[in-house]
Amino acid sequence: MAILMHATVPGITAEQYDALHAELLSIPGMFDGCLSHVCVVSPEGLDIYDVWESELHANVFAEKMMPVVEAQGWHSTGGRPEAFPVHNYGFPGITE
């Protein structure tokens, strides 16, 4: 079952996010199972929303991601990401 993961990451800038995201994209298989990704920047930090094929895919991603996050020196007081079962998702208005 697909899940939506939401993480609030206070104190992180768009520039820090861009550097992390670029590094993560360079790792083969890093985003296996990720159906969509959105990052919203606010004055307080970031809100990140991902739709994953399964909770297992999200957990594998998190395990691979954390050493990269730590190596880049991210320090956040954000809570644990929240997971929600997805009833439906799509991309209205987008045609192939």
C-alpha positions as CSV (number, residue, x, y, z in Angstrom):
1,M,0.0,0.0,0.0
2,A,1.3,3.5,-0.9
3,I,2.0,5.8,2.0
4,L,2.5,9.6,2.3
5,M,5.4,10.6,4.4
6,H,5.5,14.1,5.9
7,A,8.5,15.6,7.7
8,T,8.8,19.1,9.2
9,V,12.5,20.2,9.3
10,P,12.9,23.5,11.1
11,G,16.1,25.5,10.8
12,I,17.1,24.1,7.4
13,T,17.5,26.5,4.4
14,A,16.6,26.0,0.8
15,E,20.4,26.0,0.0
16,Q,21.0,23.2,2.5
17,Y,18.1,21.2,1.1
18,D,19.4,21.7,-2.5
19,A,22.9,20.4,-1.6
20,L,21.5,17.4,0.2
21,H,19.0,16.6,-2.6
22,A,21.7,16.8,-5.2
23,E,23.9,14.4,-3.3
24,L,21.0,12.0,-2.7
25,L,20.2,12.0,-6.4
26,S,23.8,11.0,-7.2
27,I,23.3,7.7,-5.2
28,P,22.1,4.8,-7.4
29,G,18.8,3.4,-6.3
30,M,18.4,6.1,-3.6
31,F,14.8,6.9,-4.5
32,D,13.6,3.4,-5.5
33,G,9.9,3.3,-4.7
34,C,9.4,7.0,-4.5
35,L,6.3,8.0,-6.5
36,S,6.5,11.8,-5.8
37,H,8.5,14.3,-3.8
38,V,7.6,17.9,-2.8
39,C,9.7,20.2,-0.6
40,V,8.1,23.4,0.7
41,V,10.3,26.2,2.1
42,S,9.0,28.5,4.8
43,P,10.6,31.0,7.1
44,E,10.8,28.3,9.8
45,G,12.4,25.6,7.6
46,L,11.2,22.9,5.4
47,D,8.1,20.7,5.0
48,I,8.8,17.6,2.9
49,Y,6.1,15.3,1.4
50,D,6.8,12.0,-0.3
51,V,4.5,9.3,-1.7
52,W,6.2,5.9,-1.5
53,E,5.1,2.6,-3.0
54,S,5.2,1.1,0.6
55,E,6.4,1.8,4.1
56,L,9.3,-0.6,3.4
57,H,10.5,1.6,0.6
58,A,10.3,4.7,2.8
59,N,12.2,3.0,5.6
60,V,15.0,1.8,3.2
61,F,15.3,5.4,1.9
62,A,15.6,6.7,5.5
63,E,18.3,4.3,6.4
64,K,20.3,5.3,3.3
65,M,19.6,9.0,3.8
66,M,20.6,9.5,7.4
67,P,24.4,9.0,7.0
68,V,24.3,11.6,4.2
69,V,22.2,14.0,6.4
70,E,24.7,13.6,9.3
71,A,27.7,14.1,7.0
72,Q,26.3,17.4,5.8
73,G,25.9,18.6,9.4
74,W,22.2,19.0,9.5
75,H,20.9,19.6,13.0
76,S,17.2,19.9,13.4
77,T,14.7,19.8,16.2
78,G,12.0,18.4,14.0
79,G,10.0,15.5,15.1
80,R,9.8,12.1,13.5
81,P,8.2,11.9,10.1
82,E,4.6,11.0,10.0
83,A,3.2,8.3,7.7
84,F,-0.3,8.2,6.3
85,P,-1.9,5.4,4.2
86,V,-2.7,6.8,0.7
87,H,-6.3,6.3,-0.5
88,N,-5.7,7.8,-3.9
89,Y,-3.1,9.9,-5.7
90,G,-2.7,11.1,-9.2
91,F,-1.6,14.0,-11.4
92,P,-4.7,15.6,-12.8
93,G,-4.1,17.7,-15.9
94,I,-0.8,15.9,-16.8
95,T,-1.0,13.8,-19.9
96,E,1.7,11.7,-21.4
